[in-house]
């Protein structure tokens, strides 16, 4: 997916994004953010923040930096009722504009299935988070069931090129988390890997908790 077309798609879908997610892919974000075990005074990266669906779950006393490439998505995020201190910044997940070891933790919701290079994006998150940092991920993913995979293969082109709903949300229907977290050789420890299997190929997902194991 070309980056300029991707930004255009999410800019166009920004005002409808929350309603679409609630109707088709609603998952409570509180458990995801709670898994980071954030303490007052710590700083977390939310990548990519989108319309800020994670933001209300961050606790008071924590500073969150939300990055995204879509100004209109971040405009929606700024309307959220939050307890944490939030800063927004335009930044590419595959080239994060932060020094090494800037963050105590990171979270990402429905993002790696969208970025052009998921391995590079995760590598960047590992670079800008501290050793031992928790990284919480919620995402769509390729099923581990071959019977469901064949239906994901069928929708893959339309999901990435046309989008569902058309022109508003685009993603990789074959996003392979086994490849990303187990075969990429990145310095991570997998603390939790919960897969959401469903006979509906649109509803397969995962919730992961990783630990940055770089030295």
N, C-alpha and C positions, 0 to 999 in steps of 0.2 A: 504494500500500500504506500503510495507516494505521500510524502509528508504534507505537501501543500493541499492535496485533495482531502487528506484526512482531517486537517484543521478546518477546511471548508465544511466538511460533513458535520463535525461536532459543533462548529459555530452555528450551523443551520438548525441542528437538533437541540441546542442548549436549553431553550425554553420548555421543551417537551421531555427532556431527558429524565427528570425525576419521576414523572408520571409513567413513562415507558418502563423504567426499572421497577417501579412499584407494581405495575400490572403483570410483567413477565418474569422479572428476575429479582424479586424482593427478598433480601436476606438482611437480618438485623446486623448492624455494624458494631454494636456494643461488645460482643464477645471477641471480635477481631481486635479491636483496640485494647480491650482489657488484657489480652494475651501479651501485650508489650510490657506490662507491669511498670508503667511510667510513674515516676516520682516527681513531686514539685521541684521546679528548677531545671528539669531536663528539657531537651530540645528534640523534637521528632520531625522527620521528613514525611510528608504525605505526597506520594508520587504515583500517578498524576492525580491531582486533587479533583479535577473535573468540576461538577456542581457542588462538591463538598459534602457528599453523603456520609463520609467518615467523620466530619468535623464535630458534630454535636456529641460524639462519643468520647472525645478527648477530655480528660479531667482538668479541673481548674488548677492553675499553677504551672501548667506545662506550656511551653512555647512550640507551636507547630508552624513549619514552613511548607506551604502548599505550592507545588509547582505544576504547571500545565502549559501547553502551547496555544490553547484556545482562550482568547480574552473573554469571549461570551460565556464559556463554561465557568470561568472564574468569577464573572459578574454574578452568575446565579449562586455561586458558592458564598459570595460576600453577604448574601441575604439570610444565610443560616443563623439560627440562634445557637450560640456556642458559649462554653465556659472557659475554654483555653484561650491563650493569646495567639492569634493567627496572623501570619504574614503571607502574602501571595507574591509569587515571582514567575515570570515567563521563563521557562527553561525546558530544554529537551532532555528527556530521561536517558537518552543515549550519549549525552554530553552535558552532564550536570555542572552548572556554574557555581561550584562550591569547592573549598579546599578539602583535602583528605581529612577524615576523622572529625567531620563537623557535627554529626548527629549521634544522639544516644540510642535512637531507634528509628525504624521506618515502617510505613504501611503503604499498601497499594491495593486498590479495588478495581477489578475489571480493566486492567491496564496491559499486562504482558501479552494478552491475546490481541492487542491492538498495535503495539509498537513494531517497527520494522525488524529490529534485531533484539529479541528478548534476552539473549545471553549477554550482549553488550549492556543492555539496560540494567540487568541484575549486577553485572560487574561494576557499573557506575554506582549503584546503591551501596555495594560493598565497599567501594573506595571512599565514599563520603560518610559512611557510618563507622563508628569506633569498633575496635576489636571487642567481641563479646556482645555486640548490639543484637537485639531481637529485630527480626524483619517479618511482619505479618502480611500475608497475601491472600486475597479473595479474588477468584477469577473463574471465567469459563475455561474449560479444558477438554482435550481429547479424551474420550472414554477409554477405559481399560478393557471394555467388552468389544470384541471384534464385530459382533452383530450390530452394535450401536455405532461403531466407527464407520461402517459402510454408509449409514445414513448421514453422518457428519461429512463424509466425503461428498455426498450428493449435494449438500447445501453449501459447501465450502466456497465455491466461486461466487455465488450470490451473496453470501454473508460478507465477503471481503470487497466485492466490487459494487454491488447494488445497495446492500445493507438491509437490515430488518429492524424497524420499519424502513421502507425504502428511503435512502438518502439521509438517514438520521443517526444510525448506529452501525458501524462496520467493525468486523473482527475476524480473526483467524479461527475458523471452526475446527481446525486440526491442531490447535495449540498444544504442544506435547510437553507436559510438565515432567514426565519421566526423563526426557532428554535434557530439559533445562536444569533440573536440580540434582539428578543422579549421574548424568553422563557429561556434563559441561566441565567438570574438574575445577569448578570454582570453590573458593575456601568457605564452604558452608557446612553447618551441621543441621540436619533435619530433625527438629524437635517434635513436629506434628505434621502429618500428611493425611488430611481427611478428604476423601473424594466423594463427590455427590454424583452418584450414578442414577440415570433415569432413562427409560426407554424412549422418551422424547429427546431427540438429538440437540434440541435447543437448550436443554436444561441440565446438561452435564457440567460439573464445576469442581472446584477444590478450595479448601481453606488450609493454608500452610503456615507454620511458624518455623522460621529459620534462625540460626544463630551465626553471626559473622565470626568465622574461625580464623581470620587472618592473624598473622603474628605482628 
